[in-house]
């Protein structure tokens, strides 16, 4: 049986709005569903504004906008969510 490569990835949200101190977990869905390696890495382009952990949990730090990305280990396919953080 030959390995099934990742052909795409999407997040459950393309945009997210949070208040400072709040958090929400993003979910990455890899296609095809039976791909051999569904693993990937989460990252924030502005960790001073919003952080993301290895499970996709985004935490708002200060007001502003950041991009959260999930990059698949197989094929380096990227999905992005723009996070807007507002003061309480």
N, C-alpha and C positions, 0 to 999 in steps of 0.2 A: 504494500500500500504506500503510495507516494505521499509526502507531506503536503498538507493544505496550507498555502500561504495566505496571509492577510491581504485583502483587496481594498478594504476601506475601514474607516472608523468614524463614529459620530458621537456627540455628547447628548445627554437628555435635555440640555438647554444651550442655546446659542448666546443668550444674554442672561444676566443675573443681577438683581439689585439687592443690596444688603445694607443694613445700618451698621455703624462702627460697633465692633464687638460681636456681631452676629456671625453665624456660620451656616453653611449648607453644603451637602455632599453632591458632587457631580458624578454621573455614571457614564462611563465610556462603553459603547457597544461596537464590537469588532465584527466585521463581515469577512468571509462567511462565518456563520455561528459555530461551525465545526473546525475552524482554523486551529492548527496545532499549537501556535504560540500566540495567545491573546494578551500577553503581558505588555506593559508599557510604562512610561514615566510621566508623572505630572510635573508641571513647572508653572511659575508665575513670572511674568516679565518685569513686575514691580513688586518685589517682596515687602517693600516698605508700605505699600498700600493694601495688598492682599496676599496671604500665604496660602499654600495648598500642600496637604500632606500626601503620603504615598497611596492613600485610599481615595483621593479626590475630594477630601474635605477642605472647602475654601473658608478662610477666616478673614473677616474685614478688620483691617488695622487702623487706617485713617481714611478720611474722605478723598475720593479720587477715582480713577479708572485704571484697571489692570486687565491684561489678557492672560487667561489660564489656558494652558495647552496640555494635551495628552498626545504623546508620541509613541507609536507602537515600536516594540523591539524588532519585530519582523517587518522590514520594508520602510521603517521610519515614516509612517503615514501619520499626519498631524490633524487633530481636531481642536478647535478653539472656541472659548467662551469669553465674551467681554463682560467683566464684572464692574458695576458702578456702585461705589460706596458713598453713602450720605451720612451726615451727622444725625445724631438721634433727635 
